[in-house]
Amino acid sequence: MGIEAAYQRVAAEVRSECLRIGRDPESVTLLAVSKTVGIDGVAEAIQAGARDFGENRPDPLTEKAQAFPNVRWHFIGNIQSRRIPAIVSAATLIHSVCDFEHGKKINQAALGLGKVQDILLEVNVSGEESKSGIKAELASELMLGLIPLPALRIRGLMTMAPQGDRARALECFQSLAQLFEELKSQLSAEHAAVFNELSMGMSEDWREALKAGATIVRLGRAIFSPDFSAD
Ligand SMILES: *Cc1c(COP(=O)(O)O)cnc(C)c1O
């Protein structure tokens, strides 16, 4: 299957799954993770209707965002301090903030560009050592530390679930959703009003993520790998 057909199929599947579980399809963003394809692959996905793209490295993010400035570019990878200016220049939403110093640098870069940078806090709810993200019990401290920075807008939380076990993935997503509610209750009305995104679920486990309340599902292989099958 080509990228256009794959995107359209998965977009239809996400919509119908939302309807099946009683969620508004408009409340969910399908993020096309284009890290394995080049400019041509992105063009095909745009042709099929994709408007939100995710990249995990700063250089392809910059290159693709320059090639396609009229869609939204999300940064979903590990953040390296010295690449923060490039990331902030290109990203609509940075999903992977899990360090206070990085938050401060993002704020500075955003101030320099005269923008307010939307960010998510990446939380390691699975507890796997190999996963990035801040520990759940430290998330509140990080959030409350970053809230005063004027050029940051904290929009919610992101996580990666362990792969290969959908039941465990669902548990992770539900833990993140619970943490999200706890953190939201610690915010002032003004900050709580924009704290409304849960980025969770990938090609293998997006149904579980939707069930747990995901507002952004990040799909790579389901769109860009011709022979991907989750079953
Ligand atoms: C690659 C990647 C995805 C997409 O994963 P697939 O399994 O290909 O859907 C989602 N989120 C992050 C952070 C990624 O790095």
The ligand as an SDF file (V2000), in Angstrom:
LIG
                    3D

 15 15  0  0  0  0  0  0  0  0999 V2000
    9.0390    6.6110   15.9900 C   0  0  0  0  0  0  0  0  0  0  0  0
    8.1720    7.1760   17.0660 C   0  0  0  0  0  0  0  0  0  0  0  0
    6.7700    7.0120   17.0130 C   0  0  0  0  0  0  0  0  0  0  0  0
    6.0770    6.2060   15.9370 C   0  0  0  0  0  0  0  0  0  0  0  0
    6.2660    4.8400   16.1650 O   0  0  0  0  0  0  0  0  0  0  0  0
    5.5650    3.7320   15.2430 P   0  0  0  0  0  0  0  0  0  0  0  0
    5.6290    2.5050   16.0740 O   0  0  0  0  0  0  0  0  0  0  0  0
    6.3420    3.6590   13.9850 O   0  0  0  0  0  0  0  0  0  0  0  0
    4.1680    4.1720   15.0180 O   0  0  0  0  0  0  0  0  0  0  0  0
    6.0200    7.6000   18.0040 C   0  0  0  0  0  0  0  0  0  0  0  0
    6.5950    8.3080   19.0030 N   0  0  0  0  0  0  0  0  0  0  0  0
    7.9170    8.4730   19.0870 C   0  0  0  0  0  0  0  0  0  0  0  0
    8.4860    9.2750   20.2140 C   0  0  0  0  0  0  0  0  0  0  0  0
    8.7560    7.9170   18.1330 C   0  0  0  0  0  0  0  0  0  0  0  0
   10.0810    8.0920   18.2380 O   0  0  0  0  0  0  0  0  0  0  0  0
  1  2  1  0
  2  3  1  0
  2 14  2  0
  3  4  1  0
  3 10  2  0
  4  5  1  0
  5  6  1  0
  6  7  2  0
  6  8  1  0
  6  9  1  0
 10 11  1  0
 11 12  2  0
 12 13  1  0
 12 14  1  0
 14 15  1  0
M  END
$$$$
